[in-house]
Amino acid sequence: MCIWDSGNGVFWFTTGDMYLGRFFNGQLHGIGAMSIHTSFGDEKKQIFKGYFRNNEFLGEEEVAFEE
């Protein structure tokens, strides 16, 4: 759970990973991008850009949302 209820924002995880995008009811929900480290202490990152619903990455294709 994050500090935002709904709207746009940035969330930094304690691991150093980051999400930039829409939140709804305190969850990653809507269009966004997440940058994650591929392994602990590794400088390599993987970036997921696209659609999220209830903290789950759905992919880059447009999806229908109920809000």
MODELLER restraints for C-alpha pairs under 7 A, 6 or more apart:
rsr = mdl.restraints
at = mdl.atoms
rsr.add(forms.Gaussian(group=physical.xy_distance, feature=features.Distance(at['CA:1:A'], at['CA:26:A']), mean=5.61, stdev=0.5))
rsr.add(forms.Gaussian(group=physical.xy_distance, feature=features.Distance(at['CA:1:A'], at['CA:27:A']), mean=6.27, stdev=0.5))
rsr.add(forms.Gaussian(group=physical.xy_distance, feature=features.Distance(at['CA:2:A'], at['CA:26:A']), mean=5.38, stdev=0.5))
rsr.add(forms.Gaussian(group=physical.xy_distance, feature=features.Distance(at['CA:2:A'], at['CA:27:A']), mean=6.86, stdev=0.5))
rsr.add(forms.Gaussian(group=physical.xy_distance, feature=features.Distance(at['CA:3:A'], at['CA:26:A']), mean=6.75, stdev=0.5))
rsr.add(forms.Gaussian(group=physical.xy_distance, feature=features.Distance(at['CA:4:A'], at['CA:23:A']), mean=6.92, stdev=0.5))
rsr.add(forms.Gaussian(group=physical.xy_distance, feature=features.Distance(at['CA:4:A'], at['CA:26:A']), mean=5.40, stdev=0.5))
rsr.add(forms.Gaussian(group=physical.xy_distance, feature=features.Distance(at['CA:5:A'], at['CA:23:A']), mean=6.75, stdev=0.5))
rsr.add(forms.Gaussian(group=physical.xy_distance, feature=features.Distance(at['CA:5:A'], at['CA:24:A']), mean=5.94, stdev=0.5))
rsr.add(forms.Gaussian(group=physical.xy_distance, feature=features.Distance(at['CA:5:A'], at['CA:25:A']), mean=4.76, stdev=0.5))
rsr.add(forms.Gaussian(group=physical.xy_distance, feature=features.Distance(at['CA:5:A'], at['CA:26:A']), mean=4.35, stdev=0.5))
rsr.add(forms.Gaussian(group=physical.xy_distance, feature=features.Distance(at['CA:6:A'], at['CA:23:A']), mean=4.82, stdev=0.5))
rsr.add(forms.Gaussian(group=physical.xy_distance, feature=features.Distance(at['CA:6:A'], at['CA:24:A']), mean=4.20, stdev=0.5))
rsr.add(forms.Gaussian(group=physical.xy_distance, feature=features.Distance(at['CA:6:A'], at['CA:25:A']), mean=5.59, stdev=0.5))
rsr.add(forms.Gaussian(group=physical.xy_distance, feature=features.Distance(at['CA:6:A'], at['CA:26:A']), mean=6.25, stdev=0.5))
rsr.add(forms.Gaussian(group=physical.xy_distance, feature=features.Distance(at['CA:7:A'], at['CA:22:A']), mean=5.53, stdev=0.5))
rsr.add(forms.Gaussian(group=physical.xy_distance, feature=features.Distance(at['CA:7:A'], at['CA:23:A']), mean=5.27, stdev=0.5))
rsr.add(forms.Gaussian(group=physical.xy_distance, feature=features.Distance(at['CA:7:A'], at['CA:24:A']), mean=6.58, stdev=0.5))
rsr.add(forms.Gaussian(group=physical.xy_distance, feature=features.Distance(at['CA:8:A'], at['CA:21:A']), mean=5.41, stdev=0.5))
rsr.add(forms.Gaussian(group=physical.xy_distance, feature=features.Distance(at['CA:8:A'], at['CA:22:A']), mean=4.48, stdev=0.5))
rsr.add(forms.Gaussian(group=physical.xy_distance, feature=features.Distance(at['CA:8:A'], at['CA:23:A']), mean=6.06, stdev=0.5))
rsr.add(forms.Gaussian(group=physical.xy_distance, feature=features.Distance(at['CA:9:A'], at['CA:20:A']), mean=5.98, stdev=0.5))
rsr.add(forms.Gaussian(group=physical.xy_distance, feature=features.Distance(at['CA:9:A'], at['CA:21:A']), mean=5.66, stdev=0.5))
rsr.add(forms.Gaussian(group=physical.xy_distance, feature=features.Distance(at['CA:9:A'], at['CA:22:A']), mean=6.40, stdev=0.5))
rsr.add(forms.Gaussian(group=physical.xy_distance, feature=features.Distance(at['CA:10:A'], at['CA:19:A']), mean=5.67, stdev=0.5))
rsr.add(forms.Gaussian(group=physical.xy_distance, feature=features.Distance(at['CA:10:A'], at['CA:20:A']), mean=4.51, stdev=0.5))
rsr.add(forms.Gaussian(group=physical.xy_distance, feature=features.Distance(at['CA:10:A'], at['CA:21:A']), mean=6.54, stdev=0.5))
rsr.add(forms.Gaussian(group=physical.xy_distance, feature=features.Distance(at['CA:11:A'], at['CA:18:A']), mean=5.72, stdev=0.5))
rsr.add(forms.Gaussian(group=physical.xy_distance, feature=features.Distance(at['CA:11:A'], at['CA:19:A']), mean=5.19, stdev=0.5))
rsr.add(forms.Gaussian(group=physical.xy_distance, feature=features.Distance(at['CA:11:A'], at['CA:20:A']), mean=6.58, stdev=0.5))
rsr.add(forms.Gaussian(group=physical.xy_distance, feature=features.Distance(at['CA:12:A'], at['CA:18:A']), mean=4.56, stdev=0.5))
rsr.add(forms.Gaussian(group=physical.xy_distance, feature=features.Distance(at['CA:12:A'], at['CA:19:A']), mean=6.59, stdev=0.5))
rsr.add(forms.Gaussian(group=physical.xy_distance, feature=features.Distance(at['CA:17:A'], at['CA:35:A']), mean=5.61, stdev=0.5))
rsr.add(forms.Gaussian(group=physical.xy_distance, feature=features.Distance(at['CA:17:A'], at['CA:36:A']), mean=4.65, stdev=0.5))
rsr.add(forms.Gaussian(group=physical.xy_distance, feature=features.Distance(at['CA:17:A'], at['CA:37:A']), mean=6.46, stdev=0.5))
rsr.add(forms.Gaussian(group=physical.xy_distance, feature=features.Distance(at['CA:18:A'], at['CA:34:A']), mean=5.60, stdev=0.5))
rsr.add(forms.Gaussian(group=physical.xy_distance, feature=features.Distance(at['CA:18:A'], at['CA:35:A']), mean=5.28, stdev=0.5))
rsr.add(forms.Gaussian(group=physical.xy_distance, feature=features.Distance(at['CA:18:A'], at['CA:36:A']), mean=6.72, stdev=0.5))
rsr.add(forms.Gaussian(group=physical.xy_distance, feature=features.Distance(at['CA:19:A'], at['CA:33:A']), mean=5.70, stdev=0.5))
rsr.add(forms.Gaussian(group=physical.xy_distance, feature=features.Distance(at['CA:19:A'], at['CA:34:A']), mean=4.30, stdev=0.5))
rsr.add(forms.Gaussian(group=physical.xy_distance, feature=features.Distance(at['CA:19:A'], at['CA:35:A']), mean=6.49, stdev=0.5))
rsr.add(forms.Gaussian(group=physical.xy_distance, feature=features.Distance(at['CA:20:A'], at['CA:32:A']), mean=5.54, stdev=0.5))
rsr.add(forms.Gaussian(group=physical.xy_distance, feature=features.Distance(at['CA:20:A'], at['CA:33:A']), mean=5.34, stdev=0.5))
rsr.add(forms.Gaussian(group=physical.xy_distance, feature=features.Distance(at['CA:20:A'], at['CA:34:A']), mean=6.41, stdev=0.5))
rsr.add(forms.Gaussian(group=physical.xy_distance, feature=features.Distance(at['CA:21:A'], at['CA:31:A']), mean=5.88, stdev=0.5))
rsr.add(forms.Gaussian(group=physical.xy_distance, feature=features.Distance(at['CA:21:A'], at['CA:32:A']), mean=3.89, stdev=0.5))
rsr.add(forms.Gaussian(group=physical.xy_distance, feature=features.Distance(at['CA:21:A'], at['CA:33:A']), mean=6.27, stdev=0.5))
rsr.add(forms.Gaussian(group=physical.xy_distance, feature=features.Distance(at['CA:22:A'], at['CA:28:A']), mean=6.25, stdev=0.5))
rsr.add(forms.Gaussian(group=physical.xy_distance, feature=features.Distance(at['CA:22:A'], at['CA:29:A']), mean=5.64, stdev=0.5))
rsr.add(forms.Gaussian(group=physical.xy_distance, feature=features.Distance(at['CA:22:A'], at['CA:30:A']), mean=5.12, stdev=0.5))
rsr.add(forms.Gaussian(group=physical.xy_distance, feature=features.Distance(at['CA:22:A'], at['CA:31:A']), mean=5.87, stdev=0.5))
rsr.add(forms.Gaussian(group=physical.xy_distance, feature=features.Distance(at['CA:22:A'], at['CA:32:A']), mean=6.07, stdev=0.5))
rsr.add(forms.Gaussian(group=physical.xy_distance, feature=features.Distance(at['CA:23:A'], at['CA:29:A']), mean=4.98, stdev=0.5))
rsr.add(forms.Gaussian(group=physical.xy_distance, feature=features.Distance(at['CA:23:A'], at['CA:30:A']), mean=6.79, stdev=0.5))
rsr.add(forms.Gaussian(group=physical.xy_distance, feature=features.Distance(at['CA:27:A'], at['CA:54:A']), mean=5.48, stdev=0.5))
rsr.add(forms.Gaussian(group=physical.xy_distance, feature=features.Distance(at['CA:27:A'], at['CA:55:A']), mean=5.59, stdev=0.5))
rsr.add(forms.Gaussian(group=physical.xy_distance, feature=features.Distance(at['CA:28:A'], at['CA:52:A']), mean=5.95, stdev=0.5))
rsr.add(forms.Gaussian(group=physical.xy_distance, feature=features.Distance(at['CA:28:A'], at['CA:53:A']), mean=6.32, stdev=0.5))
rsr.add(forms.Gaussian(group=physical.xy_distance, feature=features.Distance(at['CA:28:A'], at['CA:54:A']), mean=5.77, stdev=0.5))
rsr.add(forms.Gaussian(group=physical.xy_distance, feature=features.Distance(at['CA:28:A'], at['CA:55:A']), mean=4.57, stdev=0.5))
rsr.add(forms.Gaussian(group=physical.xy_distance, feature=features.Distance(at['CA:29:A'], at['CA:52:A']), mean=4.80, stdev=0.5))
rsr.add(forms.Gaussian(group=physical.xy_distance, feature=features.Distance(at['CA:29:A'], at['CA:53:A']), mean=4.36, stdev=0.5))
rsr.add(forms.Gaussian(group=physical.xy_distance, feature=features.Distance(at['CA:29:A'], at['CA:54:A']), mean=5.50, stdev=0.5))
rsr.add(forms.Gaussian(group=physical.xy_distance, feature=features.Distance(at['CA:29:A'], at['CA:55:A']), mean=6.42, stdev=0.5))
rsr.add(forms.Gaussian(group=physical.xy_distance, feature=features.Distance(at['CA:30:A'], at['CA:51:A']), mean=5.37, stdev=0.5))
rsr.add(forms.Gaussian(group=physical.xy_distance, feature=features.Distance(at['CA:30:A'], at['CA:52:A']), mean=5.13, stdev=0.5))
rsr.add(forms.Gaussian(group=physical.xy_distance, feature=features.Distance(at['CA:30:A'], at['CA:53:A']), mean=6.25, stdev=0.5))
rsr.add(forms.Gaussian(group=physical.xy_distance, feature=features.Distance(at['CA:31:A'], at['CA:50:A']), mean=5.52, stdev=0.5))
rsr.add(forms.Gaussian(group=physical.xy_distance, feature=features.Distance(at['CA:31:A'], at['CA:51:A']), mean=4.63, stdev=0.5))
rsr.add(forms.Gaussian(group=physical.xy_distance, feature=features.Distance(at['CA:31:A'], at['CA:52:A']), mean=6.31, stdev=0.5))
rsr.add(forms.Gaussian(group=physical.xy_distance, feature=features.Distance(at['CA:32:A'], at['CA:49:A']), mean=5.96, stdev=0.5))
rsr.add(forms.Gaussian(group=physical.xy_distance, feature=features.Distance(at['CA:32:A'], at['CA:50:A']), mean=5.69, stdev=0.5))
rsr.add(forms.Gaussian(group=physical.xy_distance, feature=features.Distance(at['CA:32:A'], at['CA:51:A']), mean=6.20, stdev=0.5))
rsr.add(forms.Gaussian(group=physical.xy_distance, feature=features.Distance(at['CA:32:A'], at['CA:52:A']), mean=6.88, stdev=0.5))
rsr.add(forms.Gaussian(group=physical.xy_distance, feature=features.Distance(at['CA:33:A'], at['CA:47:A']), mean=6.87, stdev=0.5))
rsr.add(forms.Gaussian(group=physical.xy_distance, feature=features.Distance(at['CA:33:A'], at['CA:48:A']), mean=5.46, stdev=0.5))
rsr.add(forms.Gaussian(group=physical.xy_distance, feature=features.Distance(at['CA:33:A'], at['CA:49:A']), mean=4.27, stdev=0.5))
rsr.add(forms.Gaussian(group=physical.xy_distance, feature=features.Distance(at['CA:33:A'], at['CA:50:A']), mean=6.39, stdev=0.5))
rsr.add(forms.Gaussian(group=physical.xy_distance, feature=features.Distance(at['CA:34:A'], at['CA:47:A']), mean=5.60, stdev=0.5))
rsr.add(forms.Gaussian(group=physical.xy_distance, feature=features.Distance(at['CA:34:A'], at['CA:48:A']), mean=5.13, stdev=0.5))
rsr.add(forms.Gaussian(group=physical.xy_distance, feature=features.Distance(at['CA:34:A'], at['CA:49:A']), mean=6.54, stdev=0.5))
rsr.add(forms.Gaussian(group=physical.xy_distance, feature=features.Distance(at['CA:35:A'], at['CA:45:A']), mean=6.36, stdev=0.5))
rsr.add(forms.Gaussian(group=physical.xy_distance, feature=features.Distance(at['CA:35:A'], at['CA:46:A']), mean=5.77, stdev=0.5))
rsr.add(forms.Gaussian(group=physical.xy_distance, feature=features.Distance(at['CA:35:A'], at['CA:47:A']), mean=4.48, stdev=0.5))
rsr.add(forms.Gaussian(group=physical.xy_distance, feature=features.Distance(at['CA:35:A'], at['CA:48:A']), mean=6.51, stdev=0.5))
rsr.add(forms.Gaussian(group=physical.xy_distance, feature=features.Distance(at['CA:36:A'], at['CA:45:A']), mean=5.34, stdev=0.5))
rsr.add(forms.Gaussian(group=physical.xy_distance, feature=features.Distance(at['CA:36:A'], at['CA:46:A']), mean=5.35, stdev=0.5))
rsr.add(forms.Gaussian(group=physical.xy_distance, feature=features.Distance(at['CA:36:A'], at['CA:47:A']), mean=6.41, stdev=0.5))
rsr.add(forms.Gaussian(group=physical.xy_distance, feature=features.Distance(at['CA:37:A'], at['CA:43:A']), mean=6.80, stdev=0.5))
rsr.add(forms.Gaussian(group=physical.xy_distance, feature=features.Distance(at['CA:37:A'], at['CA:44:A']), mean=5.95, stdev=0.5))
rsr.add(forms.Gaussian(group=physical.xy_distance, feature=features.Distance(at['CA:37:A'], at['CA:45:A']), mean=4.37, stdev=0.5))
rsr.add(forms.Gaussian(group=physical.xy_distance, feature=features.Distance(at['CA:37:A'], at['CA:46:A']), mean=6.28, stdev=0.5))
rsr.add(forms.Gaussian(group=physical.xy_distance, feature=features.Distance(at['CA:38:A'], at['CA:44:A']), mean=5.98, stdev=0.5))
rsr.add(forms.Gaussian(group=physical.xy_distance, feature=features.Distance(at['CA:38:A'], at['CA:45:A']), mean=5.46, stdev=0.5))
rsr.add(forms.Gaussian(group=physical.xy_distance, feature=features.Distance(at['CA:38:A'], at['CA:46:A']), mean=6.27, stdev=0.5))
rsr.add(forms.Gaussian(group=physical.xy_distance, feature=features.Distance(at['CA:49:A'], at['CA:60:A']), mean=6.42, stdev=0.5))
rsr.add(forms.Gaussian(group=physical.xy_distance, feature=features.Distance(at['CA:50:A'], at['CA:59:A']), mean=5.44, stdev=0.5))
rsr.add(forms.Gaussian(group=physical.xy_distance, feature=features.Distance(at['CA:50:A'], at['CA:60:A']), mean=4.20, stdev=0.5))
rsr.add(forms.Gaussian(group=physical.xy_distance, feature=features.Distance(at['CA:51:A'], at['CA:57:A']), mean=6.11, stdev=0.5))
rsr.add(forms.Gaussian(group=physical.xy_distance, feature=features.Distance(at['CA:51:A'], at['CA:58:A']), mean=5.43, stdev=0.5))
rsr.add(forms.Gaussian(group=physical.xy_distance, feature=features.Distance(at['CA:51:A'], at['CA:59:A']), mean=5.67, stdev=0.5))
rsr.add(forms.Gaussian(group=physical.xy_distance, feature=features.Distance(at['CA:51:A'], at['CA:60:A']), mean=6.07, stdev=0.5))
rsr.add(forms.Gaussian(group=physical.xy_distance, feature=features.Distance(at['CA:51:A'], at['CA:62:A']), mean=6.98, stdev=0.5))
rsr.add(forms.Gaussian(group=physical.xy_distance, feature=features.Distance(at['CA:52:A'], at['CA:58:A']), mean=5.47, stdev=0.5))
